[in-house]
Amino acid sequence: MSKNIDPSISEKPLPQWLLGLAIASIFSIAYLLIPVYLLSATAAIILRYPSTKTSIIYALPMLVSTLIPPRSSRLALRLLRPMLDYFDFEAIHLDDNIRSEIHNGKNYIFAAQPHGVLSFVGMCAGVSIPVDVERVPTAAASVVLKTPLLKNLMGIFNLVDASASSLKRILKKKGSVLIYIGGIAELFKSCRTEERLYLKKRKGFIKLALREGVDVVPVYLFGNTSVLSVLTHGPLAALSRKLQASLTLFWGKWYLPIPRDEKLLYVVGKPIGLPHILDPTQEDIDKWHGVYCDEVRKIFETYKEKVPMYKHKKLFID
């Protein structure tokens, strides 16, 4: 087992803490403002308000972004490193062989939970990966990869389409991928007093892994459900569920869209040992889904004491 622990935020000078706060807030504030801007820019273009020229200038960022595909950027990720100090980020890998096996051509499905409003744990993990380590892409909802500005902002984290056809294509090319099992549905289970995973009915990733002969590695993201609180009801919440994107209202530090500076812990478990079954039965799928759930519970109970906000949390699998 290896781990990488950053010094606690209390040991960091105020300017460095403020820089981390500003960088982390870029993502949460953007998630709130980008949809508003896109709607207003679209309306301005359609109505030519207040004039054709002004509306085009106002909508220019949206129009330019439409033409630019999302791209991963190691340089951008390096610039985000102050965010690790702000959150007192820690990463634990229970199997040191996984990285070398990926380098040698073995592929995995990294099954990550919980999603949270925004996966700051996942973002910090991406920022903390050494330059010489091969990067595993993260599967994201199609709407994220198609939404102007948002796709370019989040695209720096090496995103790929989370559709079944896209995942199959990646795995057949001997590639690995990280999947957020609970997706947007799990976002609305975010809570600071209890931990709820949307998992009981999410078995497609197990079926895919069995068919493709790919092992599954559970990944637990401690802190994703506590750094931001979310509005779980109302029209925006319903729209978010329909579009599979977080368009609902959320808040954090000082009741603003600023993530709370709480400890984040990224735990990568061990492969659960899936066999290769070309045509798995429902019994096969249920069996290995159960193994995965057991491993998730084990990771949660073993490491929750390391995260202050999680010491008294109970895990529920819905």
Salt bridges, closest charged atoms under 4 A:
ASP85 OD1 - LYS12 NZ 3.67
ASP88 OD2 - LYS263 NZ 3.90
GLU90 OE1 - LYS263 NZ 2.92
GLU90 OE2 - LYS306 NZ 3.68
GLU194 OE2 - ARG196 NE 2.79
GLU195 OE1 - LYS313 NZ 2.95
GLU212 OE1 - LYS172 NZ 3.39
ASP261 OD1 - LYS253 NZ 2.86
GLU262 OE2 - ARG192 NH2 2.95
ASP286 OD1 - LYS203 NZ 2.76
GLU301 OE1 - LYS304 NZ 3.52
ASP318 OD2 - LYS189 NZ 3.23
ASP318 OD1 - ARG196 NH1 2.89
